[in-house]
């Protein structure tokens, strides 16, 4: 696992690490202390991923409003 206080990861890297942590926790092979550390790191990664998604959603919303883009409607063709 990466250091908990390291720089934020790119979204894809954070998701990959989070999936690895879930696999480790589900395996049941970790000691209690390792499980707690993995859970803590997973919670940090989850928070980071949620923040990244929120920021991306806000950017898309701003761009949509600024460019007056409309959702694509398949039925209109």
C-alpha positions in Angstrom: 0.0 0.0 0.0 1.1 3.6 -0.6 2.0 5.9 2.2 -1.2 7.4 3.7 0.2 11.0 3.6 1.6 10.8 0.1 0.4 13.2 -2.7 -3.1 12.6 -4.0 -3.2 9.9 -6.7 -4.8 10.3 -10.1 -8.4 8.9 -10.0 -7.5 5.7 -11.9 -4.5 5.0 -9.6 -6.6 5.6 -6.5 -9.3 3.2 -7.7 -6.8 0.5 -8.6 -5.2 0.8 -5.1 -8.7 0.8 -3.5 -9.6 -2.4 -5.4 -6.3 -4.0 -4.2 -7.2 -3.1 -0.6 -10.6 -4.6 -0.9 -9.2 -7.8 -2.3 -6.7 -8.0 0.6 -9.4 -7.3 3.2 -11.7 -9.9 1.6 -9.0 -12.5 1.6 -9.0 -12.7 5.4 -5.2 -13.1 5.4 -4.4 -9.8 7.1 -3.6 -9.4 10.8 -5.9 -7.1 12.8 -3.5 -4.2 12.7 -2.9 -4.6 9.0 -6.7 -4.8 8.4 -7.2 -1.6 10.3 -4.4 0.2 8.4 -5.8 -1.1 5.1 -9.3 0.1 6.0 -8.0 3.5 7.0 -6.1 3.8 3.7 -9.2 2.6 1.8 -11.3 5.3 3.5 -8.8 8.0 2.5 -8.8 6.8 -1.1 -12.6 6.7 -1.2 -12.8 10.2 0.0 -10.2 11.3 -2.6 -12.1 9.5 -5.4 -15.4 11.1 -4.3 -13.7 14.5 -4.3 -12.3 13.9 -7.8 -15.7 12.9 -9.1 -17.4 15.9 -7.5 -14.8 18.2 -9.1 -15.2 16.6 -12.5 -19.0 16.8 -12.3 -18.7 20.5 -11.4 -16.4 21.2 -14.4 -18.7 19.4 -16.8 -21.6 21.4 -15.4 -19.8 24.7 -15.9 -18.7 23.7 -19.4 -22.2 22.7 -20.3 -23.7 25.9 -19.1 -21.0 28.1 -20.7 -21.3 26.4 -24.1 -25.0 26.0 -23.9 -24.6 22.3 -24.8 -27.7 20.2 -24.8 -28.0 16.5 -24.0 -27.9 14.3 -27.1 -31.4 13.0 -27.9 -31.3 9.8 -30.0 -35.1 10.0 -30.7 -34.6 13.3 -32.6 -32.7 11.6 -35.5 
